[in-house]
């Protein structure tokens, strides 16, 4: 018997975690952190709905923290199995999980200050640096298109997902007695015809599909329109003497945004202003991008191999040290500051927002998805007053949302990918990693346009026999 249970990113966009049980073995697909309100996030992230020590293996689709961020905690609570991923994912997970451990420790310090005032017991971080270092030795890398046994009777083959460097769509093949069962798990599916990365690859026909649905009811703009919008936003802000503040994920979004800015500069469309990438994690991640041309499209690979640098140009500076970051807030001339985190829930971006959000000359440019209840979502919804570091600030800066810079496939791209599967063979489809409305809209489109009649939007804890 094959059992599939959805433990995370079910009817929401963060905390991916799906469990496959077959012939007494348990394999976890991703193990990510839930992101949202601090109290809710702590409650969801501080426990597991299963015994970590019972997990035999983990298949990691990519390095983003909402897919990988609980792996060190899984190890802390007894998991000792192998973690299968691509080489680029392993390299990115190294720096991202260490960064996450640092933030866990800082979060625990913050909460403990509040607890001390109220006479409550202190808490421990979800995990620490030692947990990360220890679990990294369990990572086992697999190249794309190499079929690998992860437990007896279960093989996994990775195909390029085109989402971030090293991201993978998994084709899972299971021997259940006399039956052969195949599953496609998209992880996060990327976009077609994007710069830097290759297009998402089809894994072949399968019996079951587990697909993300982040933008299941929305459509993105084309590349040329993105460049036009980006140029317009920058020029409008510079004309009024303001700053462009860009919350961006350190891995993927930052590198793609820099690539687009490079394109604008090469064609003379970028105003002559300083641009700062203020995130040590982004700096380290960009260096890892240069080490993995095998994950890039032909244009980006050619640039890397001929020692051109698509992530660098005049007026662009990468900021590592805290003092340099603080100094940016003392400068009044027009500039662009790209900083993490993308959902504005931590990192240096909070300081830049705190210092710039009330100035109507400035622009806050949101370049991707922000989960419900995050500061990023409140800015997207243009709430007149937001809280940063416990203080209230008026949102006077202009807000632009450019979701088309997202690394997630939109409605049409998801449907185009799903259309590649033989509907006669597809017994069931499961839509995860999407807010309920987006997953439901995609589900209806799959039924109406693809003729699929067995599409599910599982709730947390829902379990299915395959």
Protein Blocks (a to p, Z undefined) as FASTA:
>chain_A
ZZdddfbhphiaehiacdddeehiacdehjadddddfklmmmmmmpcfbdfklpmbdcdf
blcfklmmmmmmmmmnopacdcdddfklmmmmmmmmmmmmmmmmmmmmmmmmmmmmnopa
cdddfbdfklmmmmmmmpccddehiacdfbghiacddddehlaghiacddddddehjacc
ddddekjaddehiehiacdddebjafbdcddfklmmbccddfklmmmmmmmmmmmmmmno
pacdddddfbhjlmmmmmmmmmmmmnopaccdddddddfklmmmmmmmmmmmmlpcfklm
mmmmnopafkbcehiacdfbfklmmmmmmpcbdcddddddfkopgcjklmmmmmmmmpmk
bccddfbdcdehiaklmmmnopabdceehiacddfbccdddfklpcbdcfklmmmmmmmp
cfklmmbacdehiafklmmmmmmmmmmmnopabdccddehiacdZZ
